[in-house]
């Protein structure tokens, strides 16, 4: 066996890219159903030229890719940023063609930024942050070994990795198919904004002498096809953004180690300032989507698609969803002007915001964001799961299925 490895420093991140020549390496992993990908031919006989199944959402993504040039990529240290909208392969690969980048347009016109390598290893100290407006897919012809963190979370009102945001000015429904209703002002009160929905509905924004603002609707499918991010709260005081969307595809296996985290949580809404001028509390954004596809998948770490919480009515902001099974607590929790909690664990809908306090001039609270979707596809239809998955596996938001042959 002959190995050639290169070490590449980019900022604080250490990357190791290796190519191997070994006639004993398993032959073409595409010996099953043909995905339509072109056979690269020649070069390293140990590199599969196709996948042994048809990945969701990506079509014939390997067409035109010279698989013999693809590298084994090891992202070892934090921090590291991957852009889903633009080609970042130059800072990942050690030589031209080591990592391929393509964009795939889905039937709903949502584009996916796709990076392709021979294998991907996310080291235990790595923190990979996704930026950009497109969902992100990482494709490995052989395996994914995820020991660190890959984050496509919303940061308050700023979404990443395909999550939706709400226009910064004016009164508007939240961004995305499950966007919440906007905050509205009135002489005698008004409403806070509704939380974003996805697999779970967004919570309603509280209403002071007014009907509550509707939370965002449920949309999408358990198969996570198409791949798209979570929706935002309606306009208000810093409306929470939706969580992003991640898809991992491997020709042999995906391992999510005990300390690994894949998170697409929604952002928290801002606290209300003046409900009469539509500066009511912002709602939370919904969680996004995580899709894992490989012949075998083992999850010992954390997969999280939780919603962010709504802001409280006394300028107390809500909280971003966090990568665990604990709901994000609404701003000013325990009061009549509290924001709704974000969805997590067995609760898939966002909590409703409080209606405010006229006597103290505290405006209503924003609705919490609903849960996103999680899906694992394998050959058998059953992955090995011992880690934390939120929303919970007992809910309709988390499903397993079989890879398409």
NUDOPA-219990 format. One record per residue (C-alpha): z, x, y; residue in three letters. Coordinates in steps of 0.2 Angstrom, whole numbers, plus 2048, in hexadecimal, padded with zeros to 3 digits. Example, Ala and Ser with C-alpha at 12.3 -4.5 7.8 and 13.67 -1.06 7.14 Angstrom:
BEGIN
82783E7EAALA
8248447FBSER
//
This chain:
BEGIN
800800800UNK
7FC806811UNK
804800821UNK
7FF803833UNK
80C7FD840UNK
80C7FE853UNK
81B7FC85FUNK
8177F486FUNK
8237F187EUNK
8207E388AUNK
82E7E1897UNK
83E7E088CUNK
8357DA87DUNK
8317E586EUNK
8227E0864UNK
81D7E7853UNK
80B7E484DUNK
8067EA83CUNK
7F77E9832UNK
7F77ED81FUNK
7EA7F2812UNK
7F07ED800UNK
7E47E77F2UNK
7F47E07EAUNK
7F77D47F8UNK
7F47C27F3UNK
7E17BD7F5UNK
7DA7B1801UNK
7E77A3804UNK
7D9797807UNK
7D57957F4UNK
7DA7837F6UNK
7D1776800UNK
7C577E80DUNK
7CA77B81FUNK
7B977F825UNK
7BE79082CUNK
7B279D82BUNK
7B57AB81FUNK
7B77BB829UNK
7B27C681AUNK
7B47D9819UNK
7C27E2821UNK
7D47E181AUNK
7D27D8809UNK
7E57D480AUNK
7E37C8819UNK
7DF7B6815UNK
7D07B081FUNK
7D679D81FUNK
7E479281CUNK
7E778980BUNK
7E8778814UNK
7E276F823UNK
7EF770831UNK
7F376183BUNK
7EB76084DUNK
7E277184CUNK
7D276D844UNK
7C877C83EUNK
7D2787849UNK
7CD797840UNK
7BB795843UNK
7B47A584BUNK
7C47AF848UNK
7C37C0840UNK
7D27BE834UNK
7D07D082FUNK
7D67D6840UNK
7E57CB841UNK
7F67D4841UNK
8087D183BUNK
8117CD84BUNK
8247D184DUNK
82C7CB85DUNK
83C7D485DUNK
8467D386DUNK
8497C787CUNK
8437C1887UNK
8317BD884UNK
8257B088BUNK
8167A8883UNK
80A79E88EUNK
80278F885UNK
7F578D892UNK
7EE79E894UNK
7EA7AD888UNK
7F97B7886UNK
7F37C0876UNK
7F17D0880UNK
8047D3881UNK
8077CE86FUNK
7FA7D8866UNK
7F97EB864UNK
7E67EB863UNK
7D77DF867UNK
7D67D185BUNK
7E87D3854UNK
7ED7C285BUNK
7E07B485FUNK
7E27A786CUNK
7D879786CUNK
7DA785874UNK
7D877686AUNK
7D5765872UNK
7DC756869UNK
7D4745868UNK
7E073F876UNK
7DA74E881UNK
7EB757880UNK
7E776987DUNK
7F1775872UNK
7F2788875UNK
7F1790864UNK
7F57A2860UNK
7F07A984FUNK
7F67B8846UNK
7F87BE834UNK
80A7BB834UNK
8187B8841UNK
82A7BE841UNK
8367B984FUNK
8447C584EUNK
8567C084EUNK
8587C6860UNK
8487BE867UNK
8487B0873UNK
8367AA875UNK
83479E884UNK
824794885UNK
81C790896UNK
80C78689AUNK
80777489AUNK
7FF774888UNK
809772878UNK
80A78386EUNK
80478685CUNK
808797853UNK
7FD799844UNK
8007A6836UNK
7F47A9828UNK
8037AE81DUNK
8147AB823UNK
8207A7832UNK
8317AF831UNK
83B7A7840UNK
84C7AF842UNK
84E7AE855UNK
84B7A0862UNK
83A798867UNK
83D78C876UNK
83277F87EUNK
840776887UNK
84076E898UNK
84A7768A5UNK
8507678B0UNK
84175F8B8UNK
83576E8B2UNK
82D76B8A1UNK
825779896UNK
81A77A887UNK
811769889UNK
82075F88FUNK
81C75289DUNK
8237538AFUNK
8247468BDUNK
81B7478CDUNK
8267508DAUNK
8237438E8UNK
8227308E9UNK
8287238DEUNK
8207258CDUNK
8227218BAUNK
8277318B0UNK
81A73C8AAUNK
814739898UNK
81072A88DUNK
82372688DUNK
82772989FUNK
8367208A6UNK
8367148B5UNK
83971C8C6UNK
84871A8D1UNK
84770D8DEUNK
85070A8EEUNK
8566FA8F6UNK
8616F5905UNK
86F6F08FAUNK
86D6FC8ECUNK
85F7018E0UNK
85C70A8D0UNK
85D71B8C8UNK
84E7208BDUNK
84B71C8ABUNK
84C72A89EUNK
83C731895UNK
83872A884UNK
82F731875UNK
83572E863UNK
84472686BUNK
84471B87AUNK
84A72188BUNK
85A719892UNK
85A70E8A0UNK
85E7138B2UNK
86D70A8B9UNK
86A6FD8C6UNK
8756F98D5UNK
8726E78DAUNK
8626E98D1UNK
85B6E88C0UNK
85C6F98B6UNK
84C7048B6UNK
8447048A5UNK
84571389AUNK
83571B893UNK
82D713883UNK
82B71A872UNK
81A72286EUNK
81372F862UNK
81372F84FUNK
81E736841UNK
81074283CUNK
81074A84EUNK
7FD74784FUNK
7F874A85DUNK
804758862UNK
80B754873UNK
81B75687CUNK
82974B882UNK
82973F891UNK
8327418A2UNK
83E7368ABUNK
83772B8B9UNK
8377328CBUNK
8487338D3UNK
8547428D7UNK
84C7508CCUNK
8467468BDUNK
84874E8ADUNK
8397568A4UNK
833753893UNK
83675F885UNK
82776987FUNK
81D76986EUNK
81D777861UNK
812778851UNK
815786844UNK
807788837UNK
808795829UNK
7FD798819UNK
80C79C80EUNK
81D799815UNK
828795824UNK
83A79B825UNK
846796833UNK
8557A1831UNK
86779C833UNK
8687A1845UNK
85779C84AUNK
85478E857UNK
84478485AUNK
848779869UNK
83D76D873UNK
84B76487CUNK
84975988CUNK
85075D89DUNK
85E7558A6UNK
85C74A8B6UNK
86374E8C7UNK
8727458CEUNK
86F7368DAUNK
8707398EDUNK
86B7298F6UNK
86671A8EBUNK
8607108FAUNK
85271D8FDUNK
84D71F8EBUNK
85672F8E9UNK
85F7278DBUNK
8647328CCUNK
8577398C1UNK
8567358AFUNK
8557418A0UNK
845746898UNK
841743886UNK
841750878UNK
830757873UNK
82975A862UNK
82A767854UNK
81E768846UNK
81F775837UNK
81177682AUNK
81178281BUNK
810781808UNK
823785809UNK
82F783817UNK
842788818UNK
84D783827UNK
85E78A828UNK
85E78B83BUNK
85D77E848UNK
84E77284DUNK
85276885DUNK
84875B866UNK
857753870UNK
855749880UNK
85D74F891UNK
86A744899UNK
86973A8A9UNK
87173F8BAUNK
8807378C1UNK
88172D8D1UNK
88C7398DAUNK
8807478DBUNK
88674D8CAUNK
8777538C0UNK
87374F8AEUNK
87275C8A0UNK
863763897UNK
862760884UNK
86A76E87AUNK
864775869UNK
87276D85EUNK
87775C858UNK
882757868UNK
87B74B875UNK
878752887UNK
886749891UNK
88173F8A0UNK
8867448B1UNK
89673D8B7UNK
89B7388A6UNK
8A872B8A3UNK
8A47228B4UNK
89B7128B9UNK
88E71D8C1UNK
88B7298B3UNK
87A72F8ACUNK
87572A89BUNK
87873688DUNK
86973F885UNK
86473A873UNK
869746865UNK
86F745853UNK
86F73384CUNK
86C72B85DUNK
85972C861UNK
859721872UNK
85F728882UNK
86F720889UNK
86F714898UNK
8747198A9UNK
8837118B2UNK
8807048C0UNK
88970E8CDUNK
89870A8D8UNK
8957008E8UNK
8A67038F0UNK
8A57168EEUNK
8927168F2UNK
88E71F8E2UNK
87D71B8DCUNK
8787178CAUNK
8767238BCUNK
8657288B5UNK
8607248A3UNK
861731895UNK
85273888CUNK
84D73287BUNK
84B73D86CUNK
83B746867UNK
832748856UNK
834755848UNK
829756839UNK
82876282AUNK
81976281FUNK
81976C80FUNK
80F76C7FEUNK
81D7627F5UNK
821758804UNK
83375E804UNK
83A76D80EUNK
84A77680BUNK
855771819UNK
86777781BUNK
86777A82EUNK
86A76E83DUNK
85C762841UNK
85E756850UNK
859748851UNK
861746840UNK
857746830UNK
85E73482DUNK
85472E83CUNK
84272983CUNK
83F737849UNK
84074483BUNK
83474382CUNK
82C74E81FUNK
81B74D817UNK
80E75680EUNK
801763815UNK
7EF75D814UNK
7E4765807UNK
//
